[in-house]
Amino acid sequence: MSTTITLRLDDETNGRLSNLAGATDRSKAYLTTQALKLFLENNEWQVQEIKEAVADADTASPDQFVDNDTVMAWMETWGTNHESQPPL
């Protein structure tokens, strides 16, 4: 089964897509579908990994992670005469 969607393209992108479709003897719809599938494959895993990392952080003990303010304060000492040790 497939679904039809509407996609707005600026003139330049549409022209490039048309040129590629003509050069490869493929339809613009085919190329767009292939590009979207590749984009999803390249990006879905990142969202899943982030969700898992957040879940791990939420269940971790307090000594496993350092809060942002502490890290930023430590990083601000980098390259100074009073560079501090890492917070962990």
N, C-alpha and C positions, 0 to 999 in steps of 0.2 A: 504494500500500500504506500502511496505517496501523498504529500500535501503540497498545495500550491501556496507560495508566499509572494509578497511584493517586496522588491528590493530597490531602494533609491541609490543611484550611482551618480557621482558627479560626471561631467562630460569627459574629462580626461580618463578616468577609470573605465568608463563605458567604452571609450575608444580603444583603450589598451586591451580590454576584454574582447572586443569585436575583432581586433587585429589578431589576437592569439587564437580565437576561435577559427578564423579563416586560415591561419597558418597551420593549424593542427587538424583541420577538418573535423572539429568538434563543435557542438552547440555552446552558446554562452551559458545555457542552463546546466549543461554537463560540467563545464569548467567551474562554474560557481559552486555546484554541489561538491565537486572534488575538493575545491579550496576550503569550503566550510568543513568537510569531513576532516581534512588535514589539520585545520585550526583546532577543532574539537579534540582530536587525538593529542595535539601538542599542549593543550591547556587544561583539559579536565583533570588530569592526574595531579596538577599543581593544587587545584582546589581541594581535592581529596586529601592530599598530603598536609595541607594547612589545617583542615578540619581535624585530622588525626593528631597533629602536633598540639593544637589548642586543647583537645581532649586530654592528651598526655600531660600537658602543663597544668590543667585544671585539677588533675588527680595527684600531681607530684607533691612531694614533701617540700616545705619552704626552703630547705637548704639546697635544693636542686636547681633553682632558678634565681636570678638576680633581677630586681625590678628596674625599670627603665631609668628612673631618676638616679639610682646608684651607678648604673653603667655610664650614663651621660656625665655625671660628676667625675667619675674615674677618667673617662676619655678626655675631658677638658684639661686634665693634668698632663696629658701626653705632650712631649716636646718642651716641657717647662723644667725649671730647676727643682720642682717639688713633685715630680711624677710619682704617682702612688701605685701601689701593688694592685693587681687585679682583685676584684671583690670576692672571688672564690678561691 
